[in-house]
Amino acid sequence: MALSDFFGRTGSVRDLGRAEECLRESLAGTDAHSPERPAQFAHLASVLTDRYGHEGRDALEEAVALYTEAEHAAPPGSPEHAAHNSGLGTVLLTGHERHGDLADLREAVRAHERAATAPGAGQDDEALYLDLWGTSLRLSARRLDDAAEALRAVGLHERAVALTRDGSPDLPLRRGNLAAALRLHTDLAGDRASLERSVEVHEQARRTVGEESPYPAAVLTNHAAALRASAQRTGQRAPLDEAIGMLRLALRVTAPDAPERARRLVELGHALADSGQSGDVAEAVRAYREGCRLADPDNAPVRLVAGRAWSAWATRREAHEEAAEAFDHAVDAVDLLVRTQLTRPAAEIWLARATEVAAEAAHAHAASGASAGGPAPRTRQGPPPDHRTAHRRHRSAAAARHRPRPGRPLPAHSGPAARPRPGHGSSPPTP
């Protein structure tokens, strides 16, 4: 466990890999009825989630199973229920960011709420649980365009920041999450004061992030997004130039295979496109193209946003072939999102988006001189036949690629989980 704690201070993926190996070896040698076994399960689930976040190694299905069994095995009234729910919510939230499933997102909100409202948590754990609850609620507000929910997320993040001790490696990230919630509230409610405060809080986060923190790229990306929003509202060039510089730096410190790299490339593409400078066009196109490539197929929401924004920008420049290329990404992404939702209402939300994208893509291909039978017809024009089956097939295939290695079997049962440590299993920061 010390290795994964060390990762919280250094950000070294090698420490996470070694921690996973040690935990699997420990599980293999531990009696099935040992009281230590549940904590080993939960800690392994946390390590697997961190490995996905920092190097793209997908074992989220295994992590969900570990946390769920730990929650079921915990005795009634155990303080470990909060830790189990917190870990489960974080894995579900990570899965939502990958697949765009609204059911995962809403269950993540409920799990994080159970963790944050459970009695008996110490100051550090309460700050962690509040930050995670605020993050899942913020993502839900953004998905559903709910200004009231965004404001509630602001309050949760404010409480988390207030409870986080000065000098904590988690303080910059939690300030960044607060600033992201403020910026979202600006977008949904038009509150300019929230935007101004968002930029101030992001600056505080950037000044306090340490050299050994695992979160510098996340802090820079969130700050850049706030500066870009400020530039859009004020028309000033300086904040946009600063945002572009921050995003370039964030990409330099992001691993080539990190899941977050796709989103950061797309953010850079947005900022460069906003600049309106002919010298930025080639770099923006490269950023969008590479971001879409990295997001395919594991981050369909990012690919959808990138494809639509890129195509709209290309259309304004009358680069019609480029616009058609960009919309191909959007069409493929929204088609995947429609077909992999767990529930029909969630699928219908994406289906409405699919109809819009199909029409836009057809127009882009027509403008580029392509045949009308291009990519647009690939998107279904009615509810898919069986959302649950499609979703299970999609996720089961991913899980099958990452089964535990031979010689280190997973135990059949688990119990109470280890408590998440500050910085370990933290919420994935999003602008």
Disulfide bonds with the S-S distance in Angstrom:
none
